[in-house]
Amino acid sequence: MDKLTALIGAVFVIGGGFAVWQFVGAEDTAVGHSMTPPDTSEIAEGGPIVQVQLPDALSQQAALGKNIFEAKCSECHGENAAGRNGVAPPLVHKIYEPSHHSDMAFVLAAQNGVRAHHWNFGNMPKIEGLTQGDVKMVAAYVRELQRANGIN
């Protein structure tokens, strides 16, 4: 066995071990971490899940994103991304802060749909008729809402 083969083998073993460690570690820390969704049992079906404080003004990109959000996203995610109980989660929530869900996560969610993983609302279908640029503007809108609500 030459050195290159040994090096490649070591990389796979270390990478596999890291992946297992991440998977097992995620299982151990998932309950009670800071990304736990709130109890929605007292909220009416379809009602907003969070109260959203609006920013004083939106950037031009975020204003365009708001229009796209209202046309393509608000039916499920609610007015001003406050969520709709029993339908879809609020995007103005710590779970969607930039360090946990990047703007690209929004793009991929719209393009491909998302398997439910933080909330119990079921899977999100892919959203037809949106470009990556459209979704980036929606993300700009959501980020400005998040900042106005203390989510950085």
C-alpha positions as CSV (number, residue, x, y, z in Angstrom):
1,M,0.0,0.0,0.0
2,D,1.5,3.3,-1.0
3,K,1.3,6.6,1.0
4,L,-1.4,8.1,-1.2
5,T,-3.7,5.2,-0.6
6,A,-3.1,5.3,3.1
7,L,-3.7,9.0,3.2
8,I,-7.0,8.7,1.3
9,G,-8.1,5.8,3.6
10,A,-7.2,7.9,6.6
11,V,-9.3,10.8,5.3
12,F,-12.3,8.6,4.8
13,V,-12.0,7.0,8.2
14,I,-11.6,10.4,9.9
15,G,-14.4,11.9,7.9
16,G,-16.7,9.0,8.6
17,G,-15.9,9.2,12.3
18,F,-16.7,12.9,12.3
19,A,-20.0,12.3,10.5
20,V,-21.0,9.7,13.0
21,W,-20.0,12.0,15.9
22,Q,-22.1,14.8,14.5
23,F,-25.1,12.5,14.0
24,V,-24.9,11.0,17.4
25,G,-24.1,14.4,19.0
26,A,-27.2,16.0,17.3
27,E,-29.4,13.3,18.7
28,D,-28.1,13.9,22.2
29,T,-28.5,17.7,22.2
30,A,-31.6,18.1,20.1
31,V,-34.0,18.2,23.0
32,G,-34.0,21.5,24.9
33,H,-31.5,23.3,22.7
34,S,-32.0,27.0,21.8
35,M,-33.6,26.0,18.6
36,T,-36.6,24.4,20.2
37,P,-39.9,25.6,18.7
38,P,-42.4,27.2,21.0
39,D,-45.5,25.5,22.4
40,T,-48.3,26.4,20.0
41,S,-51.1,24.5,21.7
42,E,-52.8,27.7,22.9
43,I,-52.8,29.4,19.5
44,A,-55.8,29.1,17.2
45,E,-55.4,27.0,14.1
46,G,-54.1,29.3,11.3
47,G,-53.3,32.0,13.8
48,P,-49.9,33.8,13.9
49,I,-47.3,32.0,15.9
50,V,-45.2,35.0,16.8
51,Q,-45.8,38.7,17.1
52,V,-43.6,40.6,14.5
53,Q,-42.3,44.1,15.1
54,L,-42.0,45.8,11.8
55,P,-38.8,47.8,10.9
56,D,-39.3,51.5,10.4
57,A,-38.3,51.1,6.8
58,L,-37.2,48.4,4.4
59,S,-34.3,48.5,2.0
60,Q,-35.2,48.5,-1.7
61,Q,-34.2,44.8,-2.0
62,A,-36.2,43.9,1.1
63,A,-39.3,45.9,-0.2
64,L,-39.2,43.8,-3.4
65,G,-38.7,40.7,-1.3
66,K,-41.8,41.6,0.7
67,N,-43.9,41.8,-2.5
68,I,-42.6,38.4,-3.5
69,F,-43.2,37.0,0.0
70,E,-46.8,38.2,0.0
71,A,-47.4,36.6,-3.4
72,K,-45.7,33.3,-2.9
73,C,-45.0,32.6,0.8
74,S,-47.5,34.4,3.1
75,E,-50.3,31.9,2.4
76,C,-48.4,29.4,4.5
77,H,-45.8,31.4,6.5
78,G,-48.3,34.1,7.4
79,E,-48.4,37.9,7.3
80,N,-44.9,39.4,7.9
81,A,-43.5,35.8,8.3
82,A,-45.2,35.3,11.6
83,G,-46.1,31.7,10.8
84,R,-49.6,30.1,10.8
85,N,-50.3,27.6,13.5
86,G,-50.9,24.2,12.0
87,V,-49.7,25.4,8.6
88,A,-46.1,26.6,8.5
89,P,-43.6,28.1,10.9
90,P,-42.6,31.7,11.5
91,L,-39.5,32.8,9.7
92,V,-39.1,35.5,12.3
93,H,-37.8,33.1,14.8
94,K,-34.4,32.2,16.3
95,I,-34.5,28.9,14.4
96,Y,-34.0,30.8,11.1
97,E,-31.3,33.1,12.3
98,P,-28.5,33.5,9.7
99,S,-26.0,31.4,11.7
100,H,-28.4,28.4,11.6
101,H,-30.2,28.9,8.3
102,S,-28.2,30.8,5.7
103,D,-29.8,32.7,2.9
104,M,-28.9,29.8,0.6
105,A,-31.0,27.5,2.8
106,F,-34.0,29.7,1.8
107,V,-33.0,29.3,-1.9
108,L,-32.7,25.5,-1.6
109,A,-36.0,25.2,0.3
110,A,-37.8,27.1,-2.4
111,Q,-36.1,25.1,-5.2
112,N,-36.4,21.7,-3.7
113,G,-38.8,21.8,-0.8
114,V,-37.8,20.8,2.7
115,R,-38.4,17.7,4.8
116,A,-39.9,18.8,8.2
117,H,-37.1,18.9,10.8
118,H,-37.8,21.7,13.4
119,W,-41.5,22.0,13.4
120,N,-44.4,19.5,13.1
121,F,-46.2,21.1,10.2
122,G,-45.2,18.5,7.6
123,N,-42.9,18.9,4.6
124,M,-42.6,22.1,2.6
125,P,-43.2,21.6,-1.1
126,K,-40.9,23.3,-3.7
127,I,-42.2,26.6,-4.8
128,E,-42.8,27.0,-8.5
129,G,-42.1,30.2,-10.4
130,L,-39.3,31.7,-8.2
131,T,-35.8,32.4,-9.4
132,Q,-32.8,32.4,-7.0
133,G,-32.8,36.2,-7.2
134,D,-36.4,36.3,-6.1
135,V,-35.7,34.1,-3.1
136,K,-32.6,36.2,-2.2
137,M,-34.9,39.2,-2.1
138,V,-37.3,37.3,0.1
139,A,-34.4,36.4,2.4
140,A,-33.4,40.1,2.6
141,Y,-37.0,40.9,3.7
142,V,-37.0,38.1,6.3
143,R,-33.5,39.2,7.6
144,E,-34.7,42.8,8.0
145,L,-37.8,41.6,9.9
146,Q,-35.5,39.4,12.0
147,R,-33.2,42.2,12.9
148,A,-36.2,44.4,13.9
149,N,-37.1,41.6,16.3
150,G,-33.7,41.1,17.8
151,I,-32.6,38.1,15.7
152,N,-29.2,38.7,14.3
